[in-house]
Amino acid sequence: MQNMRHYVIMAVLVVVVAVLTYSGLNSLGLMPVAASAQALPIDWLFDLQVKAMAFFFAVVIVPLAYSLIVFRRRDGDTSEGEHIEGNTPLELTWTAIPLVIVIAMGYIGASNLAQIRAVDPQAAQIKVTGFQWGWRFEYPQGFTSNTLYLPADQQVVLQMESLDVLHSFWVPEFRLKQDLVPGRITEYRITPTRVGDYKVRCAEICGTSHAYMEAPVKVVSRADYDIWVADQTAQAQAAAAASAGQPDAGRGRTLYEESGCKACHSLDGSKGVGPTWKGLFEESVALADGTSVTADEAYLIESIKMPGAKTVEGYPPNAMPSFTYLKDGQVADLVAFIKTLK
Ligand code: CUA
């Protein structure tokens, strides 16, 4: 009867400590807002695990602290402690219970993953390219964007590709994270549910400017999305028509800012990851192999399309990805822009 009293007190204390631990962890508010359908099962599982952790923390800590205090040695007590050797029923119990818990968690995890990966055959496809150091998004309507626009409440599947090294696509509010692997296409399937502005950041250390490898993500209503797509399609057609004509330094500057050139090439003469563009046109450029070349149009075009062909002295080889996706007209626009940088 005396023993029973200790068990009852400890059971009550376990419940109290578990509840306090869980509500304490919960009040930290570490999670950003949940903005995708996939975030719901993930957050549900995360919450279940925090509850389990709070409970097991209490199960370990309460009997330990209780025993230290209640069963401590009294003054004048010099007797030996009770000698206990094995307890088969107890050992079977503490093997069976964790086994059941692990199997149950495995089942819950697998069905949770199935929910997260559920495929909607109507999902829109967007191509994502990651490169040192930026993101580009290509829409099936034939235009590219530096902001990832997504319609709310529709599943999209991002087909992701890297131009150079490993990157990782991560929008914390969507909860999912997926690596981009050179030479392979990886998929990221998401159903945004919350209109708002988010940010994709790279979650795989990928070189000097890894920390700045971000792009805006805008989740908009279906109607706003359709308007934006129509607008971008019209702009892309107008740009294609225009670049069929004369090269334009203004369009070149926009490309410089939006296609990733800016990450490595300064306009003010300072040395970046790559050589500055200031005063570059018609300069004599010293190459790593000891020769030199005049930075004429042919050299600039080659350096944009095949950066590995000639390495400038003082810079590492193969540091720059090939910008082969740029149309000839766009390369001409970039060259026209470089010519203006006296
Ligand atoms: Cu890309 Cu880090």
Residues whose N, C-alpha, C, O or C-beta is under 5 A from the ligand:
A	BS01	CUA	L166 H167 S168 C202 A203 E204 I205 C206 H210 M213
